[in-house]
């Protein structure tokens, strides 16, 4: 059985929904409380047992890789000032996992972003994390998918039910039951990217966690660009399903779509309320609001 060791994190989007904040700062570096959103995703990868990460970045995204790099000047300054707690936090960031990056020179879609990492992942299965999705649970979302992979040695995507009025925002799956003791596990029969509500095969939406077999690269090479001239990962997975099974797993946990302004604000509030150093005073403040 081949272990999943490598993770791909596409991060080349321009973050236009968060302009003007993202004019000079990658959206992945926007903080939830005091931690960039991308760090929550990388921490999930570490907790799930991954060993290497490659970021797929675009122009002006160097800050992402810099955040996980060693910063001698900052560490030296913190040590001089006796700020040992902050020094430990900064060191942990640079030591948590090996990272590298590759440039997606043109905005050709998520499928293309995955496709250009073939030299990094090789002929191994690999994980894909989308930075807009943060999932909170005692068992990391990706670790839940890895349990399915360990049993079936096949591609697995995370899915969740979404309101029917929102289905046109997501990639959706048509599924069938699997002979399994786990009712959350399903086999995908078909998938479609952002269909009109009347054409949606279900309200089970693909969210930003995937375990992919290396055969996906051949499928992506045969995938023609869709709307906007982009190569959709969903279309590539449809091609992969013609050759081998692909599974869906209704993960356990709370998902925050931090690429959405409202959910970003909700995540900030709820993460702050989980912090022992903030929760009491912050809760008192929220109670004092005259809403």
C-alpha positions in Angstrom: 0.0 0.0 0.0 1.5 3.4 -1.1 1.3 6.1 1.6 0.1 9.6 0.7 3.0 11.9 1.6 2.7 14.9 -0.7 0.2 17.7 -0.7 -0.7 20.3 -3.3 -2.1 23.7 -2.2 -3.3 25.8 -5.2 -3.0 29.5 -4.2 -2.8 31.4 -7.5 -6.2 33.2 -7.4 -6.3 37.0 -7.3 -8.6 37.3 -4.4 -10.8 39.9 -6.1 -13.7 39.3 -3.6 -11.5 40.8 -0.9 -10.2 43.9 -2.7 -8.8 46.3 -1.8 -7.2 44.3 1.0 -5.8 41.8 -1.5 -4.3 44.4 -3.9 -0.9 43.9 -2.3 -1.5 40.9 0.1 -2.4 37.4 -1.1 -5.9 36.5 0.2 -4.3 33.3 1.7 -2.4 35.6 4.1 -5.4 37.4 5.5 -5.5 36.5 9.2 -8.2 34.8 11.2 -7.5 36.3 14.6 -3.7 36.3 14.4 -2.9 33.5 12.0 -3.0 33.6 8.2 -5.8 31.4 6.7 -3.2 29.4 4.7 -1.5 28.3 8.0 -4.7 26.6 9.2 -4.7 24.6 6.0 -1.0 23.7 6.3 -1.5 22.7 10.0 -4.3 20.3 8.8 -1.8 18.7 6.3 0.8 18.3 9.1 -1.8 16.8 11.5 -2.9 14.4 8.7 0.7 13.1 8.3 1.9 14.8 5.1 5.6 15.3 4.7 5.9 17.8 1.7 3.8 20.6 0.4 3.9 22.5 -2.9 2.1 25.7 -3.3 0.8 26.6 -6.8 1.2 30.4 -6.8 0.7 33.3 -9.1 2.4 36.7 -9.5 2.8 38.6 -6.2 2.3 35.5 -4.0 5.9 35.2 -2.6 4.7 36.1 0.9 3.0 32.6 1.2 6.3 30.7 0.9 8.1 33.4 2.9 5.7 32.9 5.8 6.8 29.2 6.2 10.5 30.0 5.7 13.2 30.7 8.3 13.6 34.3 9.2 16.9 34.9 10.9 16.4 38.6 11.6 13.0 38.2 13.2 14.1 35.3 15.4 17.3 37.1 16.4 15.2 40.2 17.4 12.7 38.2 19.4 15.5 36.4 21.2 17.2 39.7 22.0 14.0 41.1 23.4 13.4 38.0 25.5 10.1 37.2 23.8 10.5 33.4 24.0 6.8 32.6 23.5 6.7 34.5 20.2 10.1 33.0 19.2 8.7 29.5 19.7 5.6 30.3 17.6 7.8 31.7 14.7 10.2 28.7 14.8 7.3 26.2 14.8 6.0 27.8 11.6 9.3 27.4 9.7 9.9 23.8 11.0 6.4 22.3 10.7 6.8 20.9 7.1 9.0 21.1 4.0 7.4 23.6 1.5 8.2 24.6 -2.1 6.3 26.4 -4.8 5.6 26.4 -8.5 4.3 29.4 -10.6 1.0 29.1 -12.5 1.8 31.7 -15.1 -1.7 32.0 -16.5 -5.1 31.7 -14.7 -6.1 28.5 -16.5 -8.2 26.9 -13.7 -7.9 24.5 -10.8 -7.4 21.5 -13.0 -4.4 23.2 -14.7 -3.0 24.2 -11.2 -3.1 20.5 -10.2 -1.7 19.4 -13.6 1.5 21.4 -13.4 2.5 19.7 -10.1 3.0 16.3 -11.8 6.8 16.5 -11.6 6.4 17.1 -7.8 3.9 14.3 -7.1 5.2 11.8 -9.7 3.5 8.5 -9.8 2.3 8.7 -6.1 -1.2 9.4 -4.8 -1.3 12.9 -3.3 -3.6 15.3 -1.4 -5.1 18.6 -2.6 -6.1 21.3 -0.1 -8.0 24.4 -1.2 -7.1 27.4 0.9 -10.6 28.8 1.0 -11.9 25.9 3.0 -11.0 25.5 6.7 -12.6 22.5 8.4 -12.6 22.1 12.2 -13.0 18.7 13.8 -11.0 16.6 16.3 -10.1 14.3 13.3 -8.8 16.5 10.5 -10.9 16.4 7.3 -8.0 15.1 5.2 -7.2 12.4 7.8 -10.8 11.2 7.4 -10.3 10.9 3.6 -7.0 9.1 4.2 -8.9 6.4 6.1 -11.0 5.8 3.0 -7.9 5.8 0.8 -6.1 3.3 3.0 -9.1 0.9 2.5 -9.8 1.3 -1.2 -6.6 2.6 -2.7 -8.6 5.1 -4.8 -9.3 8.8 -5.2 -11.6 10.3 -2.6 -13.2 13.8 -2.5 -14.8 15.5 0.5 -18.4 16.4 0.1 -21.2 18.0 2.2 -24.8 18.8 1.8 -25.5 22.5 0.8 -28.8 24.3 0.5 -30.5 23.7 -2.8 -30.6 27.4 -3.5 -26.8 27.5 -3.4 -26.0 24.5 -5.6 -25.0 26.6 -8.6 -21.9 27.8 -6.6 -20.4 24.3 -6.3 -19.2 21.2 -8.1 -21.8 18.6 -7.3 -21.8 14.8 -7.4 -24.2 12.0 -8.3 -23.5 9.1 -6.0 -24.5 5.5 -5.2 -24.1 3.5 -1.9 -21.1 1.5 -1.1 -21.2 -1.8 0.8 -19.6 -0.4 3.9 -20.3 0.0 7.6 -19.7 3.7 7.1 -22.8 5.5 5.8 -20.7 8.5 5.0 -18.9 6.7 2.2 -20.3 6.9 -1.3 -19.2 6.0 -4.8 -19.4 8.8 -7.4 -21.3 8.1 -10.6 -21.0 11.5 -12.1 -20.1 15.1 -11.2 -20.8 18.5 -12.7 -19.3 22.0 -12.1 -21.7 24.7 -10.9 -24.9 23.6 -12.7 -28.2 25.5 -12.6 -30.4 24.2 -9.8 -32.7 22.3 -12.2 -29.8 20.4 -13.6 -28.1 19.6 -10.3 -27.6 15.8 -9.7 -27.8 16.3 -5.9 -27.0 18.9 -3.3 -23.8 17.1 -2.3 -21.1 19.6 -3.0 -17.4 19.0 -3.4 -15.3 21.0 -0.9 -11.6 21.7 -1.0 -10.1 18.4 0.1 -9.1 15.6 -2.3 -7.0 12.5 -2.3 -6.1 11.9 -6.0 -4.5 8.9 -7.7 -1.7 9.7 -10.3 -4.0 8.7 -13.2 -5.7 12.1 -12.8 -2.8 13.7 -14.7 -3.6 11.7 -17.9 -7.2 12.6 -17.5 -6.4 16.3 -17.1 -4.3 16.3 -20.2 -7.3 15.1 -22.2 -9.6 17.7 -20.5 -10.6 20.6 -22.8 -11.0 24.1 -21.3 -14.5 24.9 -20.2 -16.2 28.2 -19.2 -13.7 31.1 -19.1 -11.1 29.0 -20.8 -10.3 27.2 -17.6 -9.5 23.5 -17.1 -11.8 22.3 -14.4 -10.6 19.7 -11.9 -14.1 18.3 -11.8 -13.9 17.6 -15.6 -10.6 15.8 -15.0 -12.1 13.7 -12.3 -14.9 12.7 -14.7 -12.3 11.4 -17.1 -10.6 9.6 -14.3 -13.8 7.8 -13.3 -13.9 6.2 -16.8 -10.8 4.3 -15.8 -11.1 3.7 -12.0 -13.5 4.4 -9.1 -13.6 7.7 -7.3 -15.3 7.9 -3.9 -17.0 10.7 -2.0 -16.9 11.1 1.8 -19.3 13.2 3.8 -16.8 14.4 6.2 -17.4 15.2 9.9 -16.7 18.8 11.0 -17.6 22.4 10.6 -16.4 24.0 7.3 -15.8 27.7 6.9 -15.6 29.1 3.3 -13.2 31.9 4.2 -13.2 33.0 0.5 -16.6 34.4 1.3 -16.7 37.7 3.3 -19.5 36.7 5.6 -18.1 33.3 6.4 -14.7 34.9 6.9 -16.1 37.1 9.5 -18.0 34.2 11.1 -14.8 32.2 11.2 -12.9 35.1 12.9 -15.6 35.4 15.6 -15.8 31.6 16.3 -12.1 31.0 16.2 -11.6 33.9 18.7 -14.2 32.4 21.0 -12.2 29.2 21.0 -9.1 31.0 22.2 -8.4 30.7 25.9 -6.6 34.0 26.0 -9.4 35.9 24.3 -12.7 34.0 24.8 -13.8 35.5 28.1 -13.3 39.2 27.3 -14.5 38.7 23.7 -17.7 37.0 24.8 -18.4 39.8 27.3 -17.9 42.3 24.5 -20.3 40.5 22.1 -22.9 40.3 24.9 -22.6 44.1 25.4 -23.5 44.9 21.8 -26.9 46.4 21.3 -28.0 44.6 18.2 
